[in-house]
């Protein structure tokens, strides 16, 4: 008798270890057999999915259709023909939301100008005059004025949220302009906060825009977040994501979550008083380097507009106390397939933060928690400077191994380098010789550091990471190479 056939969906960050496949059909009686079959076909996935004891890692969730297997029979959950098994690693039931505590209708009437500006809200029965007053008397904090923060800032400002806080410490760069629609070419090199506040105040002078020009840390997060009714996570790194979540739980604030990568996005609302928090979904972060940043993996320019707009929608629903907010639900969006999928989230009774017996009662060191205390957890011992590598390459003393993707190679490459994309290295190690001096490079040195470490663990004793990647090579060695 044949075993059930199911379709397992492989998330974008793990596809590099599965020949770039997004899904495949596998046979098995239960989730464990399906995962074993997947790992047997693509062995490099094992260390990202399973612990050394053979248990599913805490930063990976597996769903059978729309149900988290942790609340079924775990890895022994049986499957049937046609089921969908969905792997959801960290990248990063709704109920009608009651009015936010402490939010009172504004005193006085709207001016004629305000009635005209917000007229499309006023004629909505779910908003009306009192709802618009509520928005104008509310506050929201956007953490990160980047791809997600841009549409968030514009739509919340346009909607008339009375006080809008922005947290960021970066400046506008050319690579931002492909998706961060708050900024223009004239904004280049300016503070993001300065440029954003200028644009938002021009959009709606009635909104008070407050700029927090600092990195959010365990020392200042409680003070900054406490001043706002809702917090919106527009960050792009795990330490800040966990910091925002923990501070929101400790302060009793709703946290509107969004994440993006390449063509995919996620949205949810975490409110520990009425549902799970981010730690219920991902108790621990993935190992450093597993999930590339947008700078390493890329992102379709319009994707943050979609996800940021959905976050803005959820934030307005929270502030208005209307509709079914995404509490207890995770919304997945795949732009290539133009498909939304909703998964159920449950509060983890053993959550270290929002469970009945919490062990986390104050903010912690999030860099250390995420394993980033020393160069994102990667060894800095075997590094080679671009100038030295260039000299050795001219003398024929090294093999230069490029582990970027083919699309990056097309943008630019170093003459004489050998291209083996990062995900293919485990399958093509036989093309390399342990007798050669090998210098590995990627864009900025993060991916290549992992491959350097991987090769040394295999016994390649003469392999180094090109410090700063091809970006450093373009800066120090060959200015004709485009920087991206």
C-alpha positions in Angstrom: 0.0 0.0 0.0 1.4 3.3 -1.1 2.1 6.1 1.5 0.2 9.4 1.4 1.6 12.0 -1.0 1.8 15.6 0.3 3.3 18.8 -1.0 5.9 20.4 1.3 6.6 24.1 0.8 10.2 25.2 1.3 10.6 28.8 2.5 12.9 31.2 0.6 15.8 31.3 3.1 16.1 27.5 2.9 15.8 27.1 -0.9 19.5 27.7 -1.4 20.0 24.3 0.2 17.3 22.6 -1.9 18.4 23.4 -5.4 16.2 26.5 -5.3 13.0 24.5 -5.2 10.0 26.2 -3.6 8.0 23.0 -3.2 8.0 19.3 -4.0 5.8 16.2 -3.5 7.0 13.7 -0.9 5.6 10.5 0.6 5.2 9.6 4.2 2.8 8.6 7.0 3.5 11.5 9.2 5.4 14.8 9.5 8.6 13.1 10.7 8.7 10.9 7.6 8.1 13.8 5.4 10.9 15.9 7.0 13.2 12.9 6.9 12.5 12.4 3.2 13.2 16.1 2.5 16.5 15.9 4.4 17.5 12.7 2.7 17.0 14.4 -0.7 18.7 17.7 0.5 21.1 16.8 3.2 22.4 20.3 3.9 18.9 21.2 5.3 19.4 18.9 8.3 21.4 21.3 10.4 19.0 24.1 9.7 15.9 22.1 10.5 17.0 19.6 13.2 19.1 19.6 16.4 21.8 17.1 16.9 19.3 15.1 18.9 17.0 15.0 15.9 14.4 17.4 17.2 12.9 20.3 15.2 14.7 23.5 15.9 12.9 26.2 17.9 13.2 28.9 15.2 11.4 26.6 12.7 7.7 26.1 12.8 5.9 23.4 10.7 2.3 23.7 9.7 0.0 21.0 8.4 -2.3 22.9 6.2 -3.1 25.9 8.6 -2.4 24.2 11.9 0.8 24.4 13.9 1.9 20.8 14.5 3.0 21.7 18.0 -0.6 21.8 18.9 -1.5 18.6 17.1 0.7 15.5 17.5 4.0 17.2 16.8 6.3 15.5 14.4 4.2 12.3 14.7 1.1 14.1 13.2 -0.2 11.9 10.5 -0.8 13.2 7.0 -3.1 12.2 4.1 -3.1 12.6 0.4 -3.3 16.2 -0.8 -2.1 17.8 2.5 0.2 20.8 2.5 3.2 20.8 4.9 4.5 24.4 5.3 7.9 25.2 6.9 7.9 28.7 8.4 11.3 29.8 9.8 11.7 33.2 11.4 12.6 35.8 8.7 10.4 37.4 11.0 -8.0 33.9 15.9 -8.8 37.5 15.4 -11.5 39.0 17.5 -13.2 42.4 17.4 -10.7 44.6 19.1 -12.1 46.8 22.0 -11.1 50.4 22.2 -7.5 51.0 23.4 -7.3 51.8 27.1 -6.7 55.4 27.7 -7.9 56.6 24.3 -10.7 59.1 24.7 -12.6 61.0 21.9 -11.0 64.3 21.2 -12.7 67.3 22.7 -14.2 69.9 20.4 -15.3 69.6 16.7 -13.3 69.1 13.6 -12.6 72.2 11.6 -14.0 72.6 8.1 -10.6 71.9 6.7 -10.3 68.6 8.7 -13.8 67.6 7.7 -12.8 68.0 4.1 -9.5 66.3 4.5 -10.9 63.2 6.3 -14.3 63.1 4.5 -13.8 59.6 3.1 -13.3 58.4 6.7 -16.2 60.3 8.1 -18.7 58.7 5.8 -17.6 55.2 6.8 -20.0 53.9 9.5 -17.1 52.0 11.1 -15.1 55.3 11.5 -17.3 58.3 11.4 -16.7 61.5 13.4 -15.9 59.8 16.7 -13.5 57.3 15.0 -11.6 60.1 13.3 -11.4 62.0 16.6 -10.0 58.8 18.1 -7.3 58.6 15.5 -6.4 62.2 15.9 -6.1 61.6 19.7 -4.0 58.5 19.3 -0.3 57.8 18.8 1.8 55.2 17.0 5.5 54.4 16.9 7.3 53.1 13.8 10.6 51.3 14.6 12.7 51.6 11.4 12.1 54.1 8.6 13.0 51.8 5.7 11.1 49.8 3.2 8.2 49.0 5.7 8.5 52.3 7.5 8.0 54.4 4.4 4.4 53.3 3.5 3.6 53.0 7.2 4.6 56.6 7.8 2.7 57.9 4.8 -0.5 56.1 5.4 -0.7 56.7 9.1 0.1 60.4 8.6 -2.5 60.6 5.8 -5.1 58.9 8.0 -4.6 61.6 10.7 -3.0 59.6 13.6 -2.3 62.5 15.9 1.2 61.7 17.1 3.6 59.6 15.0 7.0 58.5 16.4 9.9 57.4 14.2 12.9 55.5 15.4 16.0 55.4 13.1 19.6 56.4 13.0 20.6 55.9 9.3 21.1 58.1 6.3 19.5 57.8 2.9 21.6 55.8 0.4 21.0 55.2 -3.3 20.0 51.6 -2.8 17.2 52.8 -0.6 15.4 54.6 -3.4 14.2 51.4 -5.1 11.6 50.8 -2.4 11.7 53.5 0.3 9.2 55.9 -1.2 9.5 58.5 1.5 12.8 59.6 0.0 13.9 61.2 -3.3 17.2 61.6 -5.1 17.5 65.0 -3.3 17.4 63.1 0.0 20.7 61.3 -0.5 23.1 61.5 2.4 20.5 63.2 4.6 19.3 61.7 7.9 16.4 59.5 7.2 14.5 61.0 10.2 15.1 64.5 8.9 14.0 63.7 5.4 11.0 61.6 6.6 9.7 64.2 9.0 9.9 66.9 6.3 7.9 64.8 3.9 5.3 63.7 6.4 4.7 67.2 7.8 4.2 68.4 4.2 1.7 65.5 3.7 -0.4 66.4 6.8 0.6 69.4 9.0 -1.9 68.3 11.6 0.1 65.3 12.6 2.9 65.7 15.2 5.9 63.8 14.0 8.4 62.9 16.7 11.9 61.8 15.7 14.0 59.5 17.8 17.4 59.6 16.2 18.9 56.6 18.0 19.5 52.9 17.8 16.8 51.2 19.9 18.5 49.4 22.8 17.6 47.7 26.0 18.6 50.9 27.8 16.1 53.2 25.9 13.3 50.9 24.5 11.0 51.0 27.6 11.1 54.7 27.8 10.5 55.3 24.1 7.8 52.7 23.5 5.9 53.6 26.7 4.8 56.9 25.1 2.8 55.4 22.3 -0.5 53.5 22.0 0.7 51.0 19.3 4.2 49.9 18.2 4.8 48.9 14.6 7.9 46.8 13.8 9.6 47.8 10.6 13.0 46.4 11.5 15.2 44.2 9.4 17.3 42.4 12.1 16.5 39.8 14.8 18.0 41.5 17.9 15.7 44.6 17.4 12.7 42.4 16.5 13.0 40.5 19.8 13.7 43.7 21.7 10.5 45.3 20.3 8.5 42.2 21.1 9.8 41.9 24.7 9.4 45.6 25.5 5.8 45.5 24.1 4.9 42.5 26.2 6.4 44.1 29.4 4.6 47.4 28.7 1.3 45.8 27.6 1.5 47.4 24.1 0.2 45.8 20.8 3.0 45.1 18.3 2.2 45.2 14.6 4.7 42.8 13.0 5.9 42.7 9.4 8.8 41.1 7.6 9.9 40.9 4.0 12.4 38.9 1.9 12.7 38.7 -1.9 9.1 38.2 -3.0 7.6 37.0 0.3 6.2 38.8 3.4 4.6 38.1 6.7 2.1 40.2 8.8 0.6 39.6 12.3 -0.3 41.5 15.4 1.2 40.4 18.7 -0.7 41.4 21.8 0.1 39.2 24.8 -3.0 40.2 26.7 -5.2 38.7 24.1 -3.0 36.2 22.1 0.5 35.1 21.4 3.7 37.2 21.3 6.5 36.8 18.8 8.4 34.4 21.1 5.4 32.1 21.1 5.9 31.8 17.3 9.8 31.8 17.4 11.2 31.0 20.9 14.7 31.5 19.6 16.3 33.2 16.6 17.9 31.3 13.7 21.7 30.9 13.7 23.5 34.0 12.4 23.7 34.1 8.6 20.9 31.6 7.9 18.4 34.3 6.9 20.1 36.9 4.6 19.2 40.5 4.9 17.6 42.4 2.0 21.1 43.7 1.2 22.3 40.1 0.6 19.1 38.4 -0.6 17.3 41.3 -2.4 13.7 42.4 -2.3 11.2 43.3 -4.9 10.7 47.1 -4.6 6.9 47.0 -4.3 6.8 44.2 -1.7 7.5 46.5 1.3 4.7 48.7 0.0 2.2 45.8 0.2 3.4 44.5 3.6 3.8 48.0 5.1 0.3 49.0 3.9 -1.1 45.8 5.6 0.7 46.8 8.8 -0.8 50.3 8.5 -4.3 48.8 8.1 -3.8 46.6 11.2 -2.5 49.6 13.2 -5.5 51.7 12.3 -7.9 48.9 13.2 -6.2 48.6 16.6 -6.5 52.3 17.2 -10.1 52.4 16.1 -11.1 49.3 18.0 -12.7 47.9 14.8 -12.6 44.7 12.8 -10.8 41.4 13.2 -7.2 42.2 14.0 -4.5 39.7 13.1 -4.1 38.5 16.7 -3.5 34.8 16.7 -3.1 34.7 12.9 -0.1 34.9 10.6 -0.7 36.2 7.1 1.8 35.0 4.5 2.1 36.7 1.1 3.8 35.3 -2.0 4.1 38.0 -4.6 5.4 35.7 -7.4 2.3 33.5 -7.1 0.0 36.5 -6.0 -1.2 34.3 -3.1 -2.1 35.0 0.5 -2.2 32.3 3.1 -3.4 32.5 6.7 -2.0 30.3 9.5 -3.3 30.0 13.0 -1.0 31.1 15.9 -1.5 29.9 19.5 -0.2 31.3 22.8 2.6 29.0 24.0 1.8 28.0 27.6 5.6 27.6 28.1 6.5 30.9 26.6 9.5 32.4 28.5 8.0 35.9 28.2 4.2 35.9 28.2 3.5 32.4 29.6 2.1 31.9 33.1 5.6 31.3 34.6 7.8 33.8 32.7 11.6 33.7 33.1 12.2 36.9 31.1 11.0 39.8 33.3 13.2 42.5 31.9 15.0 43.4 28.7 18.2 41.4 28.0 21.3 41.6 25.8 19.7 40.9 22.4 22.9 40.9 20.4 24.2 38.1 22.6 20.8 36.3 22.5 20.9 36.3 18.7 24.5 35.2 18.6 25.8 38.4 17.1 28.3 39.5 19.8 31.3 38.7 17.5 30.9 39.4 13.8 27.5 37.7 13.6 28.8 34.6 15.3 31.4 33.9 12.6 35.1 33.5 13.2 37.2 36.5 12.2 40.5 34.5 12.4 40.8 33.5 8.7 40.3 36.9 6.9 42.3 38.3 4.0 42.5 42.0 3.1 41.5 42.9 -0.5 44.9 44.4 -1.3 46.8 41.3 -0.2 44.3 39.1 -2.1 44.7 41.1 -5.3 48.5 40.8 -5.0 48.3 37.0 -4.6 45.8 36.7 -7.4 48.1 38.6 -9.8 50.9 36.2 -8.8 48.7 33.1 -9.4 49.0 32.1 -5.8 45.3 31.8 -4.9 42.0 30.5 -6.3 39.3 33.1 -5.9 36.0 31.5 -5.1 32.8 33.7 -5.7 29.8 32.3 -3.7 27.3 34.9 -4.8 24.3 34.2 -7.0 24.5 34.2 -10.8 22.4 37.4 -11.0 25.1 39.1 -8.8 27.8 37.8 -11.1 26.1 39.5 -14.0 26.2 42.8 -12.2 29.9 42.6 -11.6 32.7 40.0 -10.9 36.4 39.8 -10.4 38.4 38.6 -13.4 39.7 35.1 -12.8 37.2 34.2 -10.0 35.3 30.9 -10.0 31.5 31.1 -9.4 30.0 28.5 -7.1 26.8 29.9 -5.5 26.7 29.4 -1.7 23.9 26.8 -1.9 25.8 24.7 -4.4 29.1 24.5 -2.5 28.2 21.4 -0.4 27.5 19.5 -3.7 30.5 20.8 -5.6 33.3 20.5 -3.0 35.0 18.0 -5.3 35.7 20.8 -7.7 38.0 22.4 -5.1 41.5 21.1 -4.0 42.7 21.1 -0.4 46.2 21.8 -1.8 45.2 25.2 -3.2 45.1 28.6 -1.4 41.4 29.5 -1.6 40.0 33.0 -1.0 36.2 33.0 -0.7 34.2 36.2 -1.4 30.6 37.3 -1.7 29.1 40.8 -1.7 30.2 42.1 1.7 31.8 39.1 3.4 28.9 37.5 5.4 28.0 34.6 3.2 31.7 33.9 2.3 32.6 33.8 6.0 30.1 31.0 6.5 31.5 29.1 3.5 35.1 29.7 4.7 34.1 28.2 8.1 32.3 25.3 6.3 35.3 24.4 4.1 37.7 24.5 7.1 35.5 22.1 9.0 35.8 19.8 6.0 39.6 19.9 6.2 40.5 22.8 3.8 43.3 24.3 5.9 44.3 26.9 3.3 41.1 28.9 2.9 40.4 32.5 3.8 37.5 34.9 3.7 37.9 38.1 1.6 37.2 40.8 4.2 34.5 43.1 3.0 33.8 41.0 -0.1 33.7 42.4 -3.7 32.5 45.7 -2.3 35.8 46.1 -0.5 37.6 45.0 -3.7 35.8 47.7 -5.7 36.7 50.3 -3.1 40.4 49.3 -2.6 41.5 47.5 -5.7 39.4 48.1 -8.8 37.1 51.2 -8.8 35.7 50.2 -12.2 33.7 47.4 -10.6 30.2 48.7 -9.8 29.1 48.7 -6.2 25.6 47.6 -5.5 
